[in-house]
């Protein structure tokens, strides 16, 4: 009978994991505070280095002279042409590209300002 009691008490102590002897758990305080991380800013691409093409305006009046000049300059006669409407479309497309690049530049500047952590300025004074 005594062995049964000892076995029962031992089984209870082993299964409880000594939880009867541990102190009450203390409360955990959860604090949320922002952590500033330094975001590496990418280097901006180099500015555009565009070359300016030379445009010839050719009509029926100056076609013969144009052919002579181009042949003398280039050695062969090859040229491209476009209508006035196509030229206007090309000018419109260039304005759209300029607008898009300008707006993208503003977006890059905005995100650079937003993600840059300003270091506190030190006066150099020691207390």
C-alpha positions as CSV (number, residue, x, y, z in Angstrom):
1,X,0.0,0.0,0.0
2,X,2.8,2.4,0.9
3,X,4.5,1.6,-2.5
4,X,1.3,2.5,-4.3
5,X,1.1,5.8,-2.5
6,X,4.8,6.6,-3.2
7,X,4.3,5.6,-6.8
8,X,1.2,7.8,-7.1
9,X,2.9,10.8,-5.5
10,X,5.9,10.3,-7.7
11,X,3.7,10.1,-10.9
12,X,1.9,13.3,-9.9
13,X,5.2,15.1,-9.3
14,X,6.7,13.9,-12.5
15,X,3.7,14.7,-14.6
16,X,3.2,18.2,-13.1
17,X,6.8,19.1,-14.1
18,X,7.5,20.6,-10.7
19,X,5.0,23.4,-11.6
20,X,3.9,23.5,-8.0
21,X,7.4,24.7,-6.9
22,X,7.8,27.5,-9.5
23,X,7.0,31.1,-8.7
24,X,4.2,33.0,-10.5
25,X,5.3,34.2,-13.9
26,X,5.9,37.9,-14.1
27,X,4.1,40.1,-16.6
28,X,5.9,41.0,-19.9
29,X,5.7,44.5,-21.1
30,X,5.6,44.9,-24.8
31,X,7.0,48.1,-26.2
32,X,6.8,49.1,-29.8
33,X,9.2,51.8,-31.0
34,X,10.3,52.7,-34.4
35,X,13.8,51.7,-35.5
36,X,15.6,53.9,-37.9
37,X,17.6,52.1,-40.5
38,X,20.0,53.7,-42.9
39,X,18.9,53.2,-46.5
40,X,21.8,53.3,-48.9
41,X,20.9,55.8,-51.7
42,X,21.8,54.7,-55.2
43,X,24.0,57.0,-57.2
44,X,22.2,58.9,-59.8
45,X,23.0,58.1,-63.4
46,X,25.2,60.5,-65.3
47,X,23.5,63.3,-67.2
48,X,22.5,62.8,-70.8
49,X,25.1,63.5,-73.3
50,X,23.0,64.0,-76.4
51,X,24.5,65.0,-79.8
52,X,22.6,67.3,-82.0
53,X,21.8,66.0,-85.5
54,X,21.8,68.3,-88.5
55,X,18.5,68.6,-90.2
56,X,18.2,69.4,-93.9
57,X,15.0,70.9,-95.3
58,X,14.6,69.7,-98.8
59,X,12.0,70.8,-101.3
60,X,11.6,70.6,-105.1
61,X,13.5,73.9,-105.4
62,X,16.7,72.7,-103.7
63,X,16.6,69.0,-104.4
64,X,19.3,69.0,-107.0
65,X,21.7,71.0,-104.9
66,X,20.9,68.8,-101.9
67,X,21.8,65.7,-103.9
68,X,25.1,67.2,-105.0
69,X,26.0,68.3,-101.4
70,X,25.1,65.0,-99.8
71,X,27.0,63.0,-102.5
72,X,30.1,65.2,-102.0
73,X,29.9,65.0,-98.2
74,X,29.0,61.3,-97.7
75,X,30.2,59.8,-100.9
76,X,26.8,58.1,-101.6
77,X,23.3,59.3,-101.8
78,X,21.2,57.9,-99.0
79,X,18.8,59.9,-96.9
80,X,15.6,59.5,-94.9
81,X,12.5,61.6,-95.2
82,X,9.3,62.2,-93.3
83,X,6.1,64.1,-93.7
84,X,5.3,67.2,-91.7
85,X,2.7,65.2,-89.8
86,X,5.3,62.6,-88.8
87,X,7.7,65.3,-87.7
88,X,5.0,66.8,-85.5
89,X,4.4,63.3,-84.0
90,X,8.1,62.9,-83.4
91,X,8.2,66.4,-81.6
92,X,5.2,65.4,-79.5
93,X,6.8,62.1,-78.5
94,X,10.0,63.9,-77.5
95,X,8.0,66.3,-75.3
96,X,6.3,63.3,-73.7
97,X,9.7,61.6,-73.0
98,X,11.0,64.9,-71.5
99,X,7.9,65.1,-69.3
100,X,8.2,61.5,-68.2
101,X,11.9,61.8,-67.3
102,X,11.3,65.0,-65.4
103,X,8.5,63.4,-63.4
104,X,10.6,60.3,-62.7
105,X,13.4,62.6,-61.5
106,X,11.0,64.3,-59.0
107,X,10.0,60.8,-57.7
108,X,13.6,59.9,-57.2
109,X,14.2,63.2,-55.3
110,X,11.1,62.6,-53.2
111,X,12.1,59.1,-52.1
112,X,15.7,60.3,-51.5
113,X,14.4,63.0,-49.1
114,X,12.0,60.6,-47.4
115,X,14.5,57.8,-46.8
116,X,17.5,60.0,-45.8
117,X,18.1,60.1,-42.1
118,X,19.2,63.5,-41.0
119,X,22.1,63.4,-38.5
120,X,21.8,65.7,-35.6
121,X,24.2,68.6,-36.0
122,X,26.9,69.0,-33.3
123,X,28.2,72.4,-32.4
124,X,31.5,71.1,-31.3
125,X,30.8,72.3,-27.7
126,X,31.6,69.9,-25.0
127,X,29.9,70.3,-21.6
